[in-house]
Amino acid sequence: MTSLKVKEVLSNLGRKGFQTKMGSHIFLILWVNGKKTSIRTMISHGARELGDWEISKMAKQTKLKGLQFFELATCPMFLEQYLALLTEKGFDF
């Protein structure tokens, strides 16, 4: 089983262009070149760690596979690599 600390995920995704919006959950929205994209995910307010199920869900929401999201959230994957993967999948920025 894999787990990620929520604070680490929020910090790392924030450095990669995701901006947070507070509501009933913590919403993370990807911004590229000053423009909001359709890529978004969320984390529950009460969560301290993300388990396999949450990581899988967030991976799908960010258009990645589980291991790719893990790399995005823990920093081996840079923003440029993430944007290249999204471009390969047909996203235009």
TORTORNU-386647 format. One record per residue: x, y, z of N, C-alpha, C in turn; residue in one letter. Coordinates in pm, whole numbers, always signed. Atoms other than C-alpha are relative to their C-alpha. Layout:
+--------+---------+--------+---------+----------+--------+--------+---------+--------+---+
! n_east ! n_north !   n_up ! ca_east ! ca_north !  ca_up ! c_east ! c_north !   c_up ! r !
+--------+---------+--------+---------+----------+--------+--------+---------+--------+---+
!      X !       Y !      Z !       X !        Y !      Z !      X !       Y !      Z ! A !
...
+--------+---------+--------+---------+----------+--------+--------+---------+--------+---+
This chain:
+--------+---------+--------+---------+----------+--------+--------+---------+--------+---+
! n_east ! n_north !   n_up ! ca_east ! ca_north !  ca_up ! c_east ! c_north !   c_up ! r !
+--------+---------+--------+---------+----------+--------+--------+---------+--------+---+
!    +83 !    -119 !     +0 !      +0 !       +0 !     +0 !    +87 !    +124 !     +0 ! M !
!    -70 !    -126 !    +14 !    +111 !     +348 !    -85 !    -80 !    +108 !    +72 ! T !
!    +69 !    -116 !    -57 !     +32 !     +667 !   +100 !    +86 !    +124 !    -21 ! S !
!    -66 !    -130 !    +15 !    +116 !    +1033 !    +56 !    -55 !     +94 !   +104 ! L !
!    +45 !    -101 !    -95 !    +101 !    +1311 !   +311 !    -66 !    +115 !    -76 ! K !
!    +77 !    -103 !    +68 !    -160 !    +1571 !   +213 !    +78 !    +130 !    -10 ! V !
!    -77 !    -126 !     +3 !     +63 !    +1867 !   +307 !   +106 !      -4 !   -109 ! K !
!   -104 !     +15 !   +103 !    +340 !    +1734 !    +80 !    -61 !      +8 !   -140 ! E !
!    +67 !      -1 !   +131 !     +98 !    +1677 !   -210 !    -44 !    +142 !    -35 ! V !
!    +44 !    -137 !    +26 !     -52 !    +2027 !   -176 !   +118 !     +91 !    -35 ! L !
!   -118 !     -82 !    +25 !    +292 !    +2186 !   -162 !    +61 !     -30 !   -137 ! S !
!    -63 !     +39 !   +126 !    +434 !    +1990 !   -456 !    -87 !     +34 !   -121 ! N !
!    +87 !     -35 !   +112 !    +130 !    +2036 !   -679 !    -11 !    +151 !    -15 ! L !
!     +1 !    -146 !     +7 !    +125 !    +2406 !   -590 !   +119 !     +54 !    -77 ! G !
!   -119 !     -41 !    +74 !    +478 !    +2438 !   -727 !     -9 !     -33 !   -149 ! R !
!    +14 !     +42 !   +140 !    +359 !    +2278 !  -1050 !   -119 !     +63 !    -68 ! K !
!   +105 !     -74 !    +67 !     +84 !    +2523 !  -1130 !   -141 !     -23 !    +49 ! G !
!   +134 !     +23 !    -54 !    -209 !    +2390 !   -929 !    -28 !    +105 !   +107 ! F !
!    +41 !     -97 !   -100 !    -391 !    +2658 !   -733 !   -114 !     -60 !    +81 ! Q !
!   +102 !     +56 !    -88 !    -608 !    +2573 !   -434 !   -119 !     +94 !    +12 ! T !
!   +124 !     -73 !    -24 !    -967 !    +2681 !   -386 !    -71 !     -75 !   +111 ! K !
!    +64 !     +63 !   -115 !   -1130 !    +2613 !    -53 !   -152 !      +1 !    -16 ! M !
!   +145 !     +15 !     +1 !   -1486 !    +2492 !    -27 !    -32 !    -112 !    +97 ! G !
!    +28 !    +115 !    -85 !   -1640 !    +2179 !   +117 !   +118 !     -97 !     -2 ! S !
!   -124 !     +76 !    +12 !   -1313 !    +2018 !     +0 !   +109 !     +98 !    -45 ! H !
!   -109 !     -80 !    +55 !    -973 !    +2149 !   -109 !     +8 !     -34 !   -147 ! I !
!     -3 !     +22 !   +143 !    -994 !    +2189 !   -485 !   +133 !     +50 !    -55 ! F !
!   -126 !     -36 !    +65 !    -675 !    +2197 !   -693 !    -28 !     +14 !   -149 ! L !
!    +27 !     -28 !   +141 !    -701 !    +2356 !  -1038 !   +131 !     +36 !    -67 ! I !
!   -124 !     -27 !    +72 !    -417 !    +2356 !  -1290 !    -12 !    +127 !    -83 ! L !
!    -11 !    -122 !    +78 !    -323 !    +2695 !  -1432 !   +128 !      -9 !    -82 ! W !
!   -116 !      +1 !    +88 !     -89 !    +2719 !  -1731 !     +3 !    +134 !    -74 ! V !
!    -18 !    -130 !    +65 !     +44 !    +3051 !  -1863 !   -111 !     +99 !    +38 ! N !
!   +101 !     -93 !    -50 !    -206 !    +3242 !  -1650 !   -143 !     -35 !    -36 ! G !
!   +135 !     +41 !    +38 !    -506 !    +3049 !  -1782 !    -40 !    -126 !    +76 ! K !
!    +55 !    +117 !    -70 !    -726 !    +2807 !  -1590 !    -28 !    -110 !   -102 ! K !
!    +27 !    +114 !    +87 !    -743 !    +2460 !  -1745 !   -116 !     -81 !    +56 ! T !
!   +107 !     +88 !    -47 !   -1003 !    +2187 !  -1713 !    +54 !    -111 !    +92 ! S !
!    -61 !    +101 !    -87 !    -758 !    +1974 !  -1510 !    -19 !     +42 !   +145 ! I !
!    +24 !     -31 !   -141 !    -871 !    +1964 !  -1148 !    -16 !    -128 !    +80 ! R !
!    +17 !    +111 !    -91 !    -876 !    +1736 !   -850 !    -38 !     +56 !   +137 ! T !
!    +39 !     -49 !   -133 !    -974 !    +1755 !   -484 !    +49 !     -92 !   +109 ! M !
!    -40 !     +74 !   -120 !    -876 !    +1647 !   -135 !    -98 !     +39 !   +110 ! I !
!    +89 !     -26 !   -112 !   -1101 !    +1616 !   +168 !    +72 !     +84 !   +105 ! S !
!    -59 !     -87 !   -104 !   -1043 !    +1879 !   +440 !    +62 !     -79 !   +114 ! H !
!    -47 !     +74 !   -117 !    -997 !    +1619 !   +712 !   +114 !     -98 !    -27 ! G !
!   -102 !    +100 !    +33 !    -746 !    +1403 !   +527 !   +140 !     +47 !    +40 ! A !
!   -141 !     -28 !    -31 !    -389 !    +1386 !   +654 !    +90 !     -78 !    -94 ! R !
!    -74 !     +84 !    +94 !    -274 !    +1109 !   +421 !    -95 !     -48 !   -109 ! E !
!    +75 !     +53 !   +112 !    -387 !     +983 !    +83 !    +40 !    -146 !    -18 ! L !
!    -27 !    +142 !    +22 !    -418 !     +607 !    +39 !    -10 !     -34 !   -148 ! G !
!     +3 !     +46 !   +139 !    -423 !     +399 !   -277 !   -125 !     +47 !    -74 ! D !
!   +126 !     -37 !    +66 !    -789 !     +476 !   -350 !     +1 !    +148 !    -37 ! W !
!     -3 !    -143 !    +26 !    -744 !     +854 !   -321 !   +103 !     +34 !   -109 ! E !
!   -104 !     -24 !   +100 !    -421 !     +846 !   -525 !    -50 !     -41 !   -138 ! I !
!    +56 !     +46 !   +127 !    -595 !     +646 !   -798 !   -103 !     +99 !    -54 ! S !
!   +104 !     -96 !    +38 !    -887 !     +889 !   -803 !    +63 !    +130 !    -50 ! K !
!    -66 !    -125 !    +39 !    -659 !    +1193 !   -819 !    +79 !     -18 !   -130 ! M !
!    -72 !     +28 !   +125 !    -452 !    +1029 !  -1094 !    -96 !     +11 !   -119 ! A !
!    +98 !      -8 !   +109 !    -763 !     +988 !  -1310 !    -43 !    +144 !    -24 ! K !
!    +44 !    -138 !    +14 !    -872 !    +1346 !  -1241 !   +106 !     +89 !    -63 ! Q !
!   -109 !     -78 !    +59 !    -530 !    +1479 !  -1343 !    +49 !     -61 !   -131 ! T !
!    -27 !     +64 !   +128 !    -529 !    +1254 !  -1654 !   +131 !     -79 !     -2 ! K !
!   -122 !     +78 !    -11 !    -241 !    +1037 !  -1531 !    -32 !    -140 !    +49 ! L !
!     +9 !    +132 !    -62 !    -183 !     +677 !  -1427 !    +51 !     +13 !   +143 ! K !
!    -35 !      -7 !   -141 !    -125 !     +600 !  -1059 !   +145 !     +34 !    +28 ! G !
!   -142 !     -24 !    -23 !    +254 !     +585 !  -1072 !    +41 !    +139 !    -51 ! L !
!    -32 !    -133 !    +52 !    +270 !     +900 !  -1287 !    -45 !    +108 !    +97 ! Q !
!    +46 !     -99 !    -98 !     +58 !    +1090 !  -1034 !    +89 !      -1 !   +123 ! F !
!    -90 !     +11 !   -115 !    +276 !     +959 !   -752 !   +128 !     +80 !    -26 ! F !
!   -121 !     -74 !    +35 !    +580 !    +1101 !   -936 !    -27 !    +150 !     -7 ! E !
!    +36 !    -143 !     +5 !    +400 !    +1433 !   -997 !    -12 !     +55 !   +142 ! L !
!    +27 !     -46 !   -137 !    +299 !    +1459 !   -630 !   +122 !      -6 !    +91 ! A !
!   -119 !     +11 !    -85 !    +642 !    +1363 !   -491 !   +122 !     +66 !    -62 ! T !
!    -99 !     -85 !    +67 !    +847 !    +1576 !   -735 !    +98 !     -62 !    -99 ! C !
!    -89 !     +44 !   +108 !   +1042 !    +1341 !   -965 !    -46 !     +51 !   -138 ! P !
!    +51 !     -51 !   +127 !    +813 !    +1468 !  -1245 !    -11 !    +152 !     +7 ! M !
!     +6 !    -145 !     +7 !    +857 !    +1832 !  -1343 !   -124 !     +45 !    -76 ! F !
!   +116 !     -56 !    +69 !    +582 !    +2060 !  -1473 !    +10 !     -22 !   -150 ! L !
!    -17 !     +14 !   +145 !    +726 !    +2046 !  -1826 !    -30 !    -143 !    -45 ! E !
!    +29 !    +140 !    +33 !    +708 !    +1665 !  -1826 !   -150 !     -28 !     +8 ! Q !
!   +145 !     +18 !    -16 !    +349 !    +1674 !  -1701 !    -74 !     +62 !   -118 ! Y !
!    +66 !     -66 !   +112 !    +246 !    +1924 !  -1968 !    +25 !     -75 !   -130 ! L !
!    -30 !     +80 !   +120 !    +419 !    +1710 !  -2234 !    -91 !    -123 !     -5 ! A !
!    +91 !    +116 !     -5 !    +217 !    +1405 !  -2120 !   -143 !     +40 !    -37 ! L !
!   +135 !     -48 !    +30 !    -106 !    +1607 !  -2134 !    -12 !     +36 !   -148 ! L !
!     +2 !     -36 !   +142 !     -16 !    +1741 !  -2481 !    -10 !    -126 !    -86 ! T !
!     +8 !    +128 !    +73 !     +39 !    +1382 !  -2601 !   -142 !     -56 !     +1 ! E !
!   +138 !     +50 !    -13 !    -313 !    +1305 !  -2478 !   -102 !     +92 !    -66 ! K !
!    +90 !     -87 !    +76 !    -457 !    +1593 !  -2684 !    -39 !    +130 !    +68 ! G !
!    +31 !    -127 !    -66 !    -471 !    +1879 !  -2434 !    +82 !    +111 !    -63 ! F !
!    -66 !    -115 !    +61 !    -385 !    +2219 !  -2578 !     +7 !    +113 !   +102 ! D !
!    -17 !    -107 !    -98 !    -241 !    +2494 !  -2363 !    +33 !    +130 !    -67 ! F !
+--------+---------+--------+---------+----------+--------+--------+---------+--------+---+
